[in-house]
Amino acid sequence: MDATDFYEQAILEATFTGGAPLDHPQRYAGLFTTSPTDVGTDGVEVSAASYVRVPIPAATPSGGSVSNGVAIVWPPAAESWGTVTAIGIFDAITAGNLLLYETGLSDAIAAGQTASIGTGDLTVTVA
């Protein structure tokens, strides 16, 4: 996953000044139909009536990375969500800041389908 400019700055501030930009204990997964970049405000998130960001369950980092310990599942789509091209990790269930993102997806979500990320399939590595 790639870090947005916002998140890179927040990490530096928290590391060197003890600042609070990372004090949000819950993270949320969101889906994009147009992929974001490091700017973090330029992707287009799914905007269907049945779409919501979903909480990412807590996980314990090990060896410089962390993966989801359980599946991350969105509610069934009541209408087409379009073609999902990226996933993002946010610090709020609505609005908030995009922290990390992964592009290169191409999954069409039609009415009646459920989007999900399998156990262990969402991995963040610090390099």
C-alpha positions in Angstrom: 0.0 0.0 0.0 1.1 3.6 -0.6 1.0 6.3 2.0 -0.7 9.7 1.2 1.2 12.9 1.8 -1.1 13.6 4.8 -0.2 10.3 6.5 3.5 10.7 5.9 3.4 14.2 7.5 1.3 12.8 10.4 3.9 10.0 11.0 6.7 12.5 11.1 4.8 14.9 13.5 3.8 12.0 15.8 7.3 10.6 15.8 9.2 13.9 16.4 6.8 16.1 18.2 4.5 13.7 20.0 1.7 15.3 18.1 -1.8 13.8 17.9 -2.6 13.4 14.2 -2.6 9.6 14.6 -4.8 9.4 17.7 -7.8 7.9 15.9 -7.9 4.3 17.2 -10.3 3.0 14.5 -9.5 2.7 10.8 -12.0 2.2 8.0 -11.7 0.6 4.5 -13.2 2.4 1.6 -13.5 1.6 -2.1 -12.7 3.8 -5.1 -13.9 3.9 -8.7 -11.1 6.3 -9.7 -7.8 5.6 -8.0 -6.3 8.2 -5.6 -2.7 9.3 -5.5 -0.3 10.5 -2.8 -2.3 13.8 -2.7 -5.1 11.7 -1.0 -8.0 13.9 -2.1 -8.1 13.1 -5.8 -9.6 9.6 -6.0 -13.4 9.1 -6.4 -14.9 6.9 -3.7 -17.9 4.8 -4.4 -21.0 7.0 -4.0 -23.9 4.6 -4.0 -26.8 4.7 -1.5 -25.9 1.3 0.0 -22.2 1.9 0.2 -20.4 2.7 3.5 -16.8 2.5 4.7 -16.3 -0.5 7.0 -14.2 -0.8 10.2 -10.9 -2.6 9.9 -10.5 -5.0 12.8 -7.5 -4.4 15.1 -4.5 -6.5 14.3 -1.0 -6.9 15.8 2.0 -5.9 13.7 4.8 -8.4 13.4 8.1 -8.1 11.5 7.4 -4.7 10.1 4.0 -5.5 8.6 0.4 -6.1 9.7 -2.5 -7.9 8.0 -6.2 -8.2 8.6 -6.8 -11.2 10.9 -10.4 -11.6 9.7 -12.3 -10.9 6.5 -13.3 -7.3 5.8 -16.9 -7.3 4.4 -19.0 -4.5 3.0 -22.9 -4.7 3.1 -24.4 -6.1 0.0 -24.7 -3.6 -2.9 -28.3 -2.6 -3.4 -27.3 -1.0 -6.7 -24.3 -1.0 -8.9 -21.2 0.4 -7.3 -19.3 0.5 -10.5 -15.8 -0.9 -11.1 -13.6 -0.7 -8.0 -10.1 0.3 -8.9 -8.6 0.9 -5.5 -9.0 0.4 -1.7 -8.2 3.0 0.9 -7.7 3.1 4.6 -9.3 6.2 6.3 -9.2 7.6 9.8 -13.0 8.3 9.9 -16.1 6.5 8.8 -17.2 9.6 6.8 -15.0 12.5 5.5 -11.7 12.2 7.4 -8.3 11.6 5.8 -7.2 8.9 3.4 -4.1 7.4 5.0 -3.1 4.5 2.8 -4.3 3.2 -0.6 -3.7 0.3 -3.0 -4.5 0.7 -6.7 -4.6 -1.9 -9.6 -7.9 -3.4 -8.8 -10.6 -4.0 -11.4 -13.7 -5.5 -9.7 -17.2 -4.6 -10.9 -19.6 -4.6 -8.0 -23.2 -5.2 -9.3 -26.5 -5.0 -7.3 -26.7 -8.0 -5.0 -23.0 -8.5 -4.8 -20.9 -8.2 -1.6 -17.4 -6.7 -1.7 -14.9 -8.2 0.6 -11.2 -8.6 1.4 -10.2 -12.1 2.6 -8.4 -12.8 5.8 -4.7 -11.8 5.5 -5.2 -10.1 2.1 -4.9 -6.5 3.3 -1.2 -6.1 4.3 0.6 -2.9 5.2 4.4 -3.1 5.4 6.8 -0.5 6.6 9.9 -0.5 4.5 
